Amino acid sequence: MNEQPLSPGCLVGEDMVDEKKRTVAVVGAGVIGAAIAFELQRRGLQVTLIDKGEPGRGTSYGNMASVALDFAAGSGPATWRKIPGWLLDPEGPVWLRPSYALKMLPWFLRFVAAGRPSRLREIEDAGMSLSAHALADFRSMLSAIAAPQLMTEEGCLAIYENEAEFAGDRAHIDMMRRYGLDFDVLSGADIRALEPALSPSIVKAVLLPDNKSIRDPYELVVKLAAAAQSLGAGFISGAVRNIEKSGAGTSVVLLDNGQRLTADAVILATGVHTRALAEKLGEPIPLETERGYHTQIMKPGVSMRYSVIWPHRAFMITPTAGGIRVGGNVELAGLDAAPDFRRPRVLVRHAQRAVPALKVEETTEWMGHRPALPDTIPIISASSRMPGIWYATGHGHLGLTYSATTARLIADMVTGTKPAIDMKPFRIDRY
Ligand SMILES: Cc1cc2nc3c(=O)[nH]c(=O)nc-3n(C[C@H](O)[C@H](O)[C@H](O)COP(=O)(O)OP(=O)(O)OC[C@H]3O[C@@H](n4cnc5c(N)ncnc54)[C@H](O)[C@@H]3O)c2cc1C
């Protein structure tokens, strides 16, 4: 086994742990891991960030860039009653590959169970406890990495083509009212006054002024990882295959290439791949991939100020630094199936209906894996089995939104500071 240091100040042999600084290995350089690495290094710990690829090239690369404070609703009956209809609609927002249906069943049963009214309220409370801090934490993170310009100041418009669609979103609107979220219902000319690109067929909209957008989610991760490194964090490129405890009580991170990294604390932030690592550590978690797609339109022929969500069709249109991004979809097909790019093309057609001037020139298509837990709230937790190991995973549809808050909470727990919110709902041993 190769136990020599990989890069200065980051890879330490078991006999080389720095006495002065606690060492932390953060595994996974998506938006969650990069934000955690930055926050921990900023608090004076010695961090090594590890990724099997380059920072930001996982799911965090291509999300719809929305800091979505309103989205914390769980899988209530209102959602799962729609699912059979969605599954039968070839252009619907959810697609299950028949070959994956049986594998998906245990997860789906847990998802339905999470929708029972008493549990649903707990889930919403937990999600909203994160949302309540998400925007302020995000702003503070961006300012700390000197990149406040990455966040737009315009909000998001939820759009409806008819009253029935608006009525279909009532549970969500009630939820926003219950939690005191700021929103404004608009109709007719008021919609076009805000966003002239929208079609007159959009008869109703809800303006969500606090749902900001990130101009380039990939650039955000790159900047977070670079900021952590500029403060002294190390970076290792390599796949982690397991973690063991050393005799001294530290953790030894084992990489595929035979390298070993010893650290006082290890944070697992490997997105959907955390399932495999957790299983090896003896604490299986029901983490599934909710695959999603985007089309990046570099020459859209139209400019937009607001990000737009169409709740009935469950997708978004987001102006980004590199043109307009159209995306969403939930495809249940596991980790290994090849992407099916017919899905994002349906969304582009829907987008052209909402934004008639949208041209589809110079495009790229992308698929990513949302790390999805059946109760829709993340795991932000110490391991229940191995001291010194922490999980930050399962952020599903909201990993970008909750990145800064997750980083703060993990850093609080690792440094023994009392977190600002109740962490019980996010524990790994709830399963
Ligand atoms: C279409 C789509 C739209 C979305 N829109 C939004 C949105 O608008 N707003 C929002 O908040 N969220 C959105 N999301 C969700 C969000 O993108 C995810 O929740 C988030 O990116 C998850 O981040 P992560 O860091 O946990 O995972 P990832 O970004 O996948 O990062 C995990 C990292 O771990 C590394 N890794 C994995 N295994 C290992 C290993 N064994 N060893 C070393 N490294 C490893 C990977 O290489 C990767 O870099 C969307 C997702 C999709 C698919």
The ligand as an ORCA input file, in Angstrom:
! r2SCAN-3c Opt
* xyz 0 1
  C     -32.229     18.159    -13.636
  C     -31.902     18.573    -12.231
  C     -32.306     19.821    -11.776
  C     -32.030     20.208    -10.477
  N     -32.372     21.495    -10.089
  C     -32.076     21.915     -8.838
  C     -32.358     23.250     -8.458
  O     -32.818     24.079     -9.256
  N     -32.084     23.625     -7.176
  C     -31.541     22.760     -6.263
  O     -31.353     23.143     -5.108
  N     -31.198     21.496     -6.622
  C     -31.463     21.060     -7.878
  N     -31.140     19.770     -8.267
  C     -30.567     18.874     -7.266
  C     -29.091     19.136     -7.025
  O     -28.407     19.267     -8.249
  C     -28.493     17.972     -6.214
  O     -29.248     17.775     -5.034
  C     -27.052     18.292     -5.839
  O     -26.292     18.598     -6.982
  C     -26.412     17.131     -5.089
  O     -25.104     17.536     -4.785
  P     -24.051     16.537     -4.176
  O     -22.833     17.331     -3.889
  O     -24.691     15.770     -3.063
  O     -23.807     15.450     -5.329
  P     -22.897     15.533     -6.651
  O     -22.949     16.861     -7.278
  O     -23.286     14.360     -7.478
  O     -21.438     15.337     -6.089
  C     -20.977     14.112     -5.583
  C     -19.498     14.021     -5.905
  O     -18.992     12.844     -5.273
  C     -18.034     12.262     -6.139
  N     -17.928     10.861     -5.765
  C     -18.890      9.910     -5.818
  N     -18.434      8.726     -5.353
  C     -17.151      8.944     -4.984
  C     -16.151      8.117     -4.406
  N     -16.392      6.845     -4.109
  N     -14.938      8.646     -4.172
  C     -14.672      9.954     -4.468
  N     -15.586     10.776     -5.004
  C     -16.808     10.282     -5.253
  C     -18.594     12.486     -7.540
  O     -17.566     12.432     -8.514
  C     -19.220     13.881     -7.400
  O     -18.336     14.910     -7.802
  C     -31.378     19.332     -9.571
  C     -30.945     18.089    -10.028
  C     -31.193     17.704    -11.346
  C     -30.723     16.381    -11.825
*
